[in-house]
């Protein structure tokens, strides 16, 4: 039996993505999660925090990300409801707390945690995210990835090849993308926010061009039937990822030009460079003004 601790040692401020309304939550409670079937053996667990991917089979449960710590019990219930055991392997797509918050609980529950080398580093050292005035102390040993990789790691599990590869300087400096080759499913991590301007963590090594490059890599792997699990937002297929990539390319071009003209972020915002994009992309976490302020240094 696995007993999950619920000790919220620190009150953490984080994106409350439940409503996608740009709400900042100061305390994360044990919110409900919902489960959606993607293929015969792959599920997505939704709810507050990043989208969890679950791959079930005879070799054990392979899980991608784990939301916030107080949600571990509900995640465990969701796993049981689809016939999955506690995760044998837990892959972190990056270090952010809405994707790694449950590491200690699932680590104590027996999961072997796997992540890019930089994720281990940031979890072990503690981290800060200036955009949300967030400080996270060093994580305990049981919450740290036992296995790290640099450019790529492959799992041969549950009858298929699961390729996990690093996409450099994208949402952060430690992003992993996961390709279930047999199932034709991609989990993008936070390089893809489906339907709204993405958070890009520039001070922690992210860049707009890196996110574009990562999206291009995913597009190259995808075909018309590929099911794409984004880091945040609803399930997607290739056309939505294409639209998102095109939006980012447009933004990068426009902001690069303003930057080349010597404009500071505030002056760039005054030019209203994203006006025509706002209705479609600006109703998620950030409106265009806020978003430009966050990403301008990463252009
Ligand atoms: Zn993130």
Boltz pocket constraint, residues with backbone or C-beta under 6 A from the ligand:
constraints:
  - pocket:
      binder: B
      contacts: [[A, 94], [A, 96], [A, 99], [A, 171], [A, 190], [A, 199]]
      max_distance: 6.0
